[in-house]
């Protein structure tokens, strides 16, 4: 039996209807989540302000009493690791080109090799501009260039969530529903 365009149109219509049901349910879920967020947000903001204030006071107290953390340098109190540790520091370079030149001039080559990163790779987007002859001569292949089936919605943001749900294993969704 040969598939006809009306057959494909009926299947596309069915698929669009099924996706629409999912989109409606996801939209409802998102609205419910947004309502829950609006209800919970004031209490969350208040808790964040309290925690921030508590953290600031704890930091200040530790900074005020460094002698309390000579040995051991840190302690676990109420499930929180508190104390002092040696900072790692941060590398700052004003003029990288000049520093690289100084490394090459002043340090042995093997040490300079460890300090200077040189990175080379083929710029793949530019490869598409080469001719087939050039590609073959260079040993480059363009793969997966045959026809692909396209089933792609032409609607809005909700479809990203729908696609994510459809992309997941439907057995997992069935088990969650049971």
C-alpha positions in Angstrom: 0.0 0.0 0.0 1.3 3.4 -0.9 1.0 6.4 1.4 -0.9 9.3 -0.1 -0.7 13.0 0.8 -4.2 12.9 2.3 -3.0 10.0 4.6 -0.1 12.1 5.8 -2.4 15.1 6.2 -4.7 13.1 8.4 -1.8 11.8 10.5 -0.4 15.4 10.8 -3.8 16.6 11.9 -4.0 13.9 14.5 -0.5 14.6 15.8 -1.3 18.4 15.9 -4.4 17.6 17.9 -2.5 15.4 20.4 0.2 18.1 20.8 -2.4 20.7 21.4 -3.8 18.6 24.3 -0.3 18.3 25.7 0.3 22.1 25.2 -3.0 22.9 27.0 -2.1 20.7 30.0 1.4 22.1 30.1 0.0 25.7 30.0 -2.3 24.9 32.8 0.5 23.4 34.8 2.7 26.5 34.2 -0.2 28.7 35.3 -0.6 26.7 38.5 3.2 26.8 39.1 3.2 30.6 38.6 0.3 31.0 41.1 2.2 28.9 43.6 5.3 31.0 43.1 3.4 34.2 43.6 1.9 32.9 46.8 5.3 31.6 48.1 7.6 34.4 46.9 7.0 36.9 49.8 7.9 34.3 52.4 10.9 33.1 50.3 12.2 36.7 50.0 11.8 37.2 53.7 13.7 34.0 54.4 16.5 35.0 52.0 16.8 38.4 53.7 17.1 36.7 57.1 19.6 34.2 55.9 21.7 36.9 54.2 21.7 38.9 57.4 22.7 35.8 59.5 25.5 35.0 57.0 26.8 38.6 57.2 26.8 38.5 61.0 28.6 35.2 61.0 31.2 36.4 58.5 31.8 39.5 60.7 32.1 37.5 63.9 34.7 35.2 62.2 36.6 38.2 60.9 36.5 39.7 64.4 37.9 36.6 66.1 40.6 35.1 63.9 42.5 33.9 66.9 39.6 31.4 67.5 40.6 29.6 64.4 44.4 29.0 64.7 44.1 25.3 65.3 42.0 23.9 63.8 41.5 26.6 61.2 37.9 25.4 60.6 35.2 23.8 62.7 31.8 22.3 62.0 29.2 24.1 64.1 25.4 23.4 63.6 26.2 21.6 60.3 28.1 24.7 59.0 31.8 24.6 58.3 33.1 27.9 59.7 36.6 29.4 60.2 39.5 30.6 58.0 41.3 29.1 55.1 44.1 30.4 52.9 42.8 32.1 49.8 43.9 30.7 46.5 44.5 34.1 45.0 43.7 35.3 41.5 46.0 35.7 38.5 45.8 39.1 36.9 47.7 40.0 33.7 47.7 43.5 32.4 49.1 42.8 28.9 49.0 39.1 28.0 51.0 39.6 24.8 53.9 41.2 26.7 53.8 38.5 29.4 53.9 35.8 26.8 56.9 37.5 25.2 58.7 37.8 28.6 58.0 34.1 29.4 59.5 33.1 26.0 62.5 35.4 26.5 63.2 34.7 30.2 62.3 31.1 30.9 63.5 27.8 29.4 61.4 26.5 26.4 60.0 23.5 28.2 58.7 25.7 31.0 57.3 28.3 28.5 55.5 25.4 26.8 53.7 24.6 30.1 52.8 28.3 30.7 51.6 29.2 27.2 48.5 27.5 25.7 48.5 27.2 22.0 45.3 25.8 20.6 44.6 24.9 16.9 41.5 23.3 15.5 39.6 23.3 12.2 36.9 25.9 12.0 34.1 23.6 11.0 31.5 26.3 9.9 34.1 27.5 7.4 34.6 24.0 5.9 31.1 24.2 4.3 32.4 26.8 2.0 35.0 24.5 0.4 34.4 22.6 -2.8 33.9 18.9 -2.9 37.4 18.5 -4.5 39.0 20.5 -1.7 37.1 18.5 1.0 38.3 15.2 -0.5 41.9 16.4 -1.0 42.0 17.6 2.7 40.4 14.4 4.1 37.2 16.1 5.2 33.8 14.4 4.9 30.4 16.0 5.3 28.2 13.3 6.8 24.5 12.9 7.4 23.5 15.0 4.3 20.7 12.8 3.1 17.0 13.6 3.4 15.6 13.7 6.9 11.9 13.5 8.0 10.7 16.8 9.3 7.9 17.0 11.8 8.2 20.4 13.4 5.5 22.6 14.9 5.2 26.1 13.8 3.9 27.6 17.0 5.2 29.2 20.3 7.2 28.7 23.4 5.0 26.1 25.0 6.2 23.7 22.3 9.6 23.6 23.8 8.1 22.0 26.9 5.9 19.8 24.8 9.0 18.7 22.7 10.9 18.0 25.9 8.0 15.8 27.2 7.7 14.0 23.9 11.5 13.6 23.7 11.5 11.8 27.1 10.8 8.1 27.3 7.0 7.8 27.2 7.2 4.7 29.4 8.4 7.0 32.2 5.4 9.3 31.7 3.1 6.3 31.8 4.6 5.0 35.0 4.3 8.4 36.6 0.7 8.6 35.6 -0.1 5.2 37.2 
